Amino acid sequence: NKLLSQSISNSLSASLIGKEIRATGDGFSYSGSGDQKLGYSLGSAATSVSAGIYDSGGTLVRTVNGTGLSAGDNTFTWDGKNDLGETVASGKYTLKVSAKDTNGASVTATGYMFGTVSAVRFKSSGAVYVVDGEEIPLSDVLEIL
C-alpha cells in the first residue's frame, strides 16, 4: 500500500532531525569557521588523489593532496583555509576529486557531503531533508551517522 509506506517514511523522516547524514553530491555549505568533513568514493584503488575545493563562482580555493587512495569510501577533513592559509568565507562550495591509477589512467571518483538534518519537508515526490539550507531527497542519503 503506497499510502502506508509513505506515512511510515514520513514518520521516520522526522526522527532524522538533528542527525548527521552522508549523502551523494559534491556541493556543500561551509560555516566560515572550523573544520569540514568531506568524502568521496573511488571506483578502484588509486596511486594519486587530488581533492579540489571550489567556491560558488567556480574558483579553485584549495587543493588537498594525500587523501585516501583505497577503492570505496574515503573521508578527510578540510580546515576551511585556502591555498594561502587564509580562512575562507561562509558559503557554498564544491568538491572535485581527480584520481589516477598506477598507469596514469583516471579512476572514477564520486563526491559526497556530510551534514546535519535541520528540517524535513514533505513534497509530492516524497520527503526531503534540509541540510545546511539544501534539500536532499531520501534517495541521495547514503548513511545516517
Secondary structure as GFF3:
##gff-version 3
##sequence-region A 1 145
A	DSSP	alpha_helix	2	14	.	.	.	ID=ss1
A	DSSP	beta_strand	20	24	.	.	.	ID=ss2
A	DSSP	beta_strand	27	30	.	.	.	ID=ss3
A	DSSP	beta_strand	36	42	.	.	.	ID=ss4
A	DSSP	beta_strand	48	55	.	.	.	ID=ss5
A	DSSP	beta_strand	60	65	.	.	.	ID=ss6
A	DSSP	beta_strand	72	78	.	.	.	ID=ss7
A	DSSP	beta_strand	91	100	.	.	.	ID=ss8
A	DSSP	beta_strand	106	107	.	.	.	ID=ss9
A	DSSP	beta_strand	109	123	.	.	.	ID=ss10
A	DSSP	beta_strand	126	131	.	.	.	ID=ss11
A	DSSP	beta_strand	134	137	.	.	.	ID=ss12
A	DSSP	three_ten_helix	138	140	.	.	.	ID=ss13
A	DSSP	beta_strand	141	144	.	.	.	ID=ss14
###
